[in-house]
Amino acid sequence: MKIMPAALTLALFASAFASSAHADERLADPFDRADASFSRYPLNLPSTPQAIGRLTNGDSCDDDGLACEWEDPDGVVHIFAGDILAIKIVDAKALGARDIAALGIGPARTRSAVLAKVRAFLPEIPVDCLEPGKAGQGNGIASCEGSFANGGWFKLLFGPDSRLMSARIDAFQID
């Protein structure tokens, strides 16, 4: 066994630290942190839908992919705009009592507990809420959302019982 010279050892240590620091910088960006909390498939980049999981809404997709929903093994639905991953959605009811990794929600389901978790996870992003009747999401449904500097945003929907229905993150506006 050879002993490495101190300069080589220091260079290897610095290289390992730099890789770790780069990963921390990436997650320091609130959009990247929020995106990664939903799934490992990055928003706003080309991807192969079949690599994510199963098609959940039919047997085939239209040409631009907007009608296609691909669910990963953790229950996160992924929607594409062409070949670009544009939207991720978590259906809280479908997950039951399982923790929700998205936005750091964890086991929280009541509106106050979910908002506390999301605000702790994304302290730099203001979260604004609209009450039922003003949210435009349906009878008795409230919504809370936040926007990112890159044009992306997230939205939380709460039912008439003030329990989380869904969490969603969008990379950009789809018209």
N, C-alpha and C positions, 0 to 999 in steps of 0.2 A: 504494500500500500504506500502510495506517495503522499507526502504532506504538501498541500498547496501553498504556494507563496502567499504572503499576506495581501499583496495587491490583487491577486486573482480571487482570493476569498472575499475581499472587500467589494470587488466588481460584481461577483455573483450575488452578494447580499444586496447591493444597491439595485441590481437588476430586478431581483425578486420584490424589493420594496417598491420600485417604480411601477411594476405591474399591478401591485395591490393598490397603490395610490391612484393609478389610472381608473381602476374599477370603482374606487370610492368617489372619484370625481364624477364619473358617469352617473352614479346613483345620487350624487349631490344635486343634479339637475332634477327639479320636481317632476317634469314630464317623464323623464326616463325612469325615475323611481316608481311613479304611478303605473307606467306601462309595464315594467317588469313585475309589479305586484299582481297583475292580472294573469300573465303567462310569460313563458320564455320566448315567445315569438314576437319580435319587435314590430311595433306599428310603423307605418310610413315607409316601409321597405318592401321590395318584391319578395314574395314567398310562394311556396307551393302548398295550396290548400290541403292536398291529400296528405302531406307530411304532418299536418296538425291533428287530424283525426277523422271522424266520420261526418258525412254530409247528413244533416238532420232534417232538412225540409224538402224532401222529394228525392227523385232518382237522378236528376240531372240539373245542371245550372244553365242560366242564360249566358250570353257571350261576355257581358261585362262583369259578371260575378256578384252583382248587387243583390240578387235574390237568393244567393247561396249562404248557408250558415254551416260552418264547420266547427264541431265541438271537440275539444281536446279531452284527454282522459280525466281531467279535473273538473269537467263540466263547464268550462268557459267557452262561450260561443264566439267565433271569429268571423267577421264579415269583410269581404274584399271589395275594392273598387278597381276593377281590372285585375292586375296581378299584385297590387299594393294592398297590404293589410291595413284596413282603415278603422275598424271598430272591434271592440271586445266587450262582451256582456256577460254578467253573472246573474243568474236567476236564483234569488235567495230561497224561494220556496222549493225549487228543485234540489237544492243542496241540503235542505232540512237543517239539522243541528250541526252539520260539519262547519268547521271554521272557514271563513272566507278570507283568503290571502289578499284579495284586491283591496287596495287603499288601506291596508292594515286593519280591516274591519274585524277579523277574528270571529269570536262567538257572538258579538253584539248584533242585536236585531231591532231594538227599539230606536226610534229616531234620535233621542238624546244620546244614547250610548254609541250609536253609529257615528253621529256627528263628532262626538268627542274623540273617537278613534281616528277618524279621517283628518280632523284638525291637528291631532298629534302627529300623524304620519306625514302630512303636508302643511307644516306650520306657516310656510311662506305663501300659501295660496288662500285667498279669502273664499269662503263658502257662503253663497247667498241662497236663501230658500224662498219658495213661493208656496203659499198655502193652497189647500184645495179650493177650486173655483177660480184661482188666478194662475195656477200652474199649467192649465191647458192639457193635462195628461189623462183626464177622465174623472168621473164622479168620485169625489172623496180622496183623490190622489194628490199628495204634495210632492214637490221636487226641490232638490238642493243641488247646486252645481258650482263648479269652479273652473276657471280658465287658465291656460298656460301661456307663456310668452310666445311660443311657437305657433299659436293658433289652435292647438288642441284643447279639449275640455273633458270634464267628467260630469256625470249626472247620476244622482241617487233618487229613486222613486220610493215613496212610502205610501202604504195603503191607508184606508179609513181608520184602521186600528193603530196607526203610527208605527207599523212594523215595516222593515225593509222589504221591498219587492224585488228591486234590481239595482245593480251598479253597472255603469257603462263608462267607457272611455273612447273618445273619438280622436283620431289623429288630425282630421281636417274636416271642413264643411263639404258634404256631398250634396250636390243639387240634382 
